[in-house]
């Protein structure tokens, strides 16, 4: 029993609370209401909740039943009359972003967060959104992180996330516990977007929205940004 409880608790606090829900807040708060990326995140949460409420039912019975009554598209009148939920979309075999990819990315994010916390304690930065992070990577790791493109900064929730070859690392770069990864953290010198709170070089580039970054201008007055991964 305690093993099941620990796994559920860790899933809620680590995979969900400390990672997934933290990352997708930007999607939920800044993207257009009916945008594909925002609705995609909501759909993912729907699938996760459908499974989670069933996992919780034998342990937190009353709570699970109360959650069940608020779920859309219920398959049964009660969670205790439902069957196991496995209606998840599978990542195609051979796709570069399998489960192990995201587990490694979570480890890298933890390493970045530790350096951000040090910079915050030293008074170098305020929030992570005001930080520029540069990752100096071995070739294989560099290739893997390049798959995320500019969306890597949304994973770290920083102003920028720049990738560079490990041979180009400066003397101020910090070694991490991850093989082939060094990094630096610096305060951004750009202006802060009043809508998404990111510090971006393009804040003020639009005369009609002088306090917004170009991404927010697109979401407010344009077709909306495209987001694929984070």
C-alpha positions as CSV (number, residue, x, y, z in Angstrom):
1,X,0.0,0.0,0.0
2,X,2.7,2.5,0.9
3,X,4.5,1.9,-2.4
4,X,1.4,2.8,-4.4
5,X,0.8,5.8,-2.2
6,X,4.4,7.0,-2.7
7,X,4.2,6.5,-6.5
8,X,1.0,8.5,-6.7
9,X,2.3,11.2,-4.4
10,X,5.5,11.6,-6.4
11,X,3.6,11.7,-9.7
12,X,1.5,14.6,-8.4
13,X,4.4,16.5,-6.9
14,X,7.3,15.8,-9.2
15,X,6.0,14.9,-12.8
16,X,2.9,17.1,-12.5
17,X,3.4,19.9,-10.0
18,X,7.2,20.5,-10.4
19,X,7.3,19.9,-14.1
20,X,4.3,19.6,-16.4
21,X,1.9,21.9,-14.8
22,X,4.6,24.5,-14.2
23,X,5.7,24.4,-17.9
24,X,2.2,24.7,-19.4
25,X,1.2,27.7,-17.3
26,X,2.5,29.9,-20.0
27,X,0.3,28.1,-22.6
28,X,-2.7,28.4,-20.4
29,X,-2.3,32.1,-19.5
30,X,-0.8,33.7,-22.6
31,X,-2.0,31.9,-25.7
32,X,-5.3,32.4,-27.4
33,X,-8.3,30.7,-25.8
34,X,-9.1,28.3,-28.6
35,X,-5.5,27.9,-29.9
36,X,-4.4,24.4,-30.8
37,X,-1.5,24.5,-28.2
38,X,-3.7,25.6,-25.4
39,X,-6.5,23.1,-26.1
40,X,-3.8,20.4,-26.6
41,X,-2.5,21.0,-23.0
42,X,-6.1,20.9,-21.7
43,X,-6.8,17.6,-23.5
44,X,-3.6,16.1,-22.0
45,X,-4.8,17.2,-18.5
46,X,-8.2,15.6,-19.2
47,X,-6.5,12.3,-20.1
48,X,-4.3,12.5,-17.0
49,X,-7.2,13.2,-14.7
50,X,-9.3,10.4,-16.1
51,X,-6.5,8.0,-15.1
52,X,-5.5,9.7,-11.9
53,X,-9.0,9.7,-10.4
54,X,-9.1,5.9,-10.9
55,X,-5.7,5.5,-9.3
56,X,-6.9,7.5,-6.3
57,X,-10.2,5.8,-5.8
58,X,-9.1,2.9,-3.5
59,X,-7.1,5.3,-1.4
60,X,-9.0,8.6,-1.3
61,X,-12.5,7.2,-2.1
62,X,-14.6,10.2,-1.2
63,X,-12.3,12.7,-2.9
64,X,-12.1,10.5,-6.1
65,X,-15.9,10.3,-6.2
66,X,-16.2,14.0,-5.8
67,X,-13.7,14.6,-8.6
68,X,-15.6,12.1,-10.8
69,X,-18.9,14.0,-10.5
70,X,-17.2,17.1,-12.0
71,X,-15.6,15.3,-14.9
72,X,-17.0,15.9,-18.4
73,X,-17.8,12.8,-20.5
74,X,-18.1,10.3,-17.6
75,X,-18.2,6.7,-18.7
76,X,-20.1,5.6,-15.6
77,X,-22.2,7.1,-12.8
78,X,-19.5,6.5,-10.2
79,X,-15.7,6.1,-10.3
80,X,-16.3,2.8,-8.6
81,X,-18.3,1.5,-11.6
82,X,-15.6,2.5,-14.1
83,X,-12.9,0.4,-15.7
84,X,-9.2,1.0,-15.9
85,X,-8.3,3.9,-18.2
86,X,-5.6,3.5,-20.8
87,X,-6.9,5.7,-23.6
88,X,-3.6,7.5,-24.1
89,X,-2.1,8.5,-27.4
90,X,1.1,6.6,-27.9
91,X,4.3,8.3,-29.2
92,X,5.3,6.5,-32.4
93,X,8.1,4.1,-32.2
94,X,11.4,5.7,-33.2
95,X,10.3,9.2,-32.3
96,X,13.2,11.1,-30.7
97,X,11.1,12.4,-27.9
98,X,10.2,9.2,-26.1
99,X,9.8,8.9,-22.3
100,X,13.6,8.7,-21.7
101,X,14.0,12.0,-23.5
102,X,11.7,13.9,-21.2
103,X,13.2,12.2,-18.1
104,X,16.6,13.5,-19.1
105,X,15.2,16.9,-19.8
106,X,13.7,17.0,-16.3
107,X,17.1,16.2,-14.9
108,X,18.6,19.0,-16.9
109,X,15.9,21.4,-15.8
110,X,16.7,20.5,-12.2
111,X,20.3,21.4,-12.8
112,X,19.3,24.7,-14.4
113,X,16.9,25.5,-11.5
114,X,19.7,24.9,-8.9
115,X,21.9,27.5,-10.7
116,X,18.9,29.9,-11.0
117,X,18.3,29.6,-7.3
118,X,22.0,30.4,-6.5
119,X,21.8,33.5,-8.8
120,X,18.6,34.5,-7.1
121,X,20.1,34.2,-3.6
122,X,23.1,36.2,-4.7
123,X,20.9,39.0,-6.0
124,X,21.9,38.5,-9.6
125,X,18.3,37.9,-10.8
126,X,14.8,38.2,-9.6
127,X,12.6,35.6,-11.2
128,X,13.7,32.9,-13.6
129,X,11.9,34.8,-16.4
130,X,14.5,37.5,-16.1
131,X,17.5,35.1,-16.6
132,X,19.5,34.2,-19.7
133,X,20.7,30.6,-19.5
134,X,23.4,29.2,-21.8
135,X,24.0,25.4,-21.9
136,X,27.3,24.1,-23.2
137,X,26.8,20.6,-24.3
138,X,28.6,17.6,-25.7
139,X,27.6,16.9,-29.4
140,X,25.1,14.2,-28.7
141,X,23.3,16.1,-26.0
142,X,23.4,19.3,-28.1
143,X,21.7,17.5,-30.9
144,X,19.0,16.2,-28.6
145,X,18.2,19.6,-27.0
146,X,18.2,21.3,-30.4
147,X,15.0,19.3,-31.2
148,X,13.1,21.8,-28.9
149,X,14.4,24.9,-30.7
150,X,13.3,28.1,-29.1
151,X,10.8,26.3,-26.9
152,X,13.6,25.1,-24.7
153,X,13.2,28.4,-22.8
154,X,9.6,27.5,-22.0
155,X,10.8,24.3,-20.4
156,X,13.2,26.2,-18.2
157,X,10.8,29.2,-17.8
158,X,13.7,31.6,-18.5
159,X,14.0,34.7,-20.8
160,X,16.3,32.8,-23.1
161,X,17.9,29.3,-23.3
162,X,20.9,29.2,-25.6
163,X,22.8,26.1,-26.7
164,X,26.5,26.0,-27.5
165,X,29.3,23.5,-28.0
166,X,31.0,22.4,-24.8
167,X,34.4,23.5,-26.2
168,X,33.2,27.1,-26.2
169,X,32.4,27.3,-22.5
170,X,33.9,30.2,-20.6
171,X,35.7,30.0,-17.3
172,X,32.5,31.0,-15.5
173,X,30.6,28.0,-16.7
174,X,29.4,25.6,-14.0
175,X,29.7,21.9,-14.4
176,X,26.6,19.9,-13.7
177,X,26.1,16.3,-12.5
178,X,24.9,15.5,-16.0
179,X,27.7,14.2,-18.2
180,X,28.6,16.6,-21.0
181,X,26.7,19.6,-19.6
182,X,28.0,22.9,-18.3
183,X,25.9,26.1,-18.0
184,X,25.9,29.8,-17.1
185,X,23.2,32.0,-15.8
186,X,23.0,35.8,-16.3
187,X,20.5,38.5,-15.7
188,X,18.7,39.6,-18.9
189,X,19.4,43.1,-20.1
190,X,16.1,43.3,-22.1
191,X,12.8,44.9,-21.3
192,X,10.0,43.0,-19.5
193,X,6.8,42.2,-21.4
194,X,3.9,43.3,-19.1
195,X,1.7,40.4,-20.4
196,X,3.9,37.3,-20.2
197,X,6.6,38.7,-18.0
198,X,9.4,37.4,-20.2
199,X,12.3,39.7,-20.8
200,X,12.6,39.9,-24.6
201,X,14.6,41.9,-27.1
202,X,11.5,42.6,-29.1
203,X,9.5,44.3,-26.4
204,X,8.3,47.7,-27.8
205,X,8.8,46.7,-31.4
206,X,5.1,47.1,-32.1
207,X,3.9,50.7,-32.0
208,X,0.3,49.7,-31.2
209,X,1.4,47.5,-28.3
210,X,4.6,49.2,-27.0
211,X,4.8,47.2,-23.8
212,X,4.3,43.7,-25.3
213,X,6.8,41.3,-26.9
214,X,6.1,40.2,-30.4
215,X,4.8,36.8,-29.2
216,X,2.2,38.4,-27.1
217,X,1.3,40.8,-29.9
218,X,0.7,37.8,-32.1
219,X,-1.5,36.2,-29.4
220,X,-3.5,39.4,-28.7
221,X,-3.9,40.9,-32.2
222,X,-2.7,38.3,-34.6
223,X,-3.2,34.7,-35.7
224,X,-1.6,33.3,-32.5
225,X,1.8,31.7,-32.0
226,X,2.6,28.1,-32.8
227,X,3.8,25.8,-30.0
228,X,4.8,22.2,-30.6
229,X,6.4,20.8,-27.5
230,X,6.5,23.0,-24.4
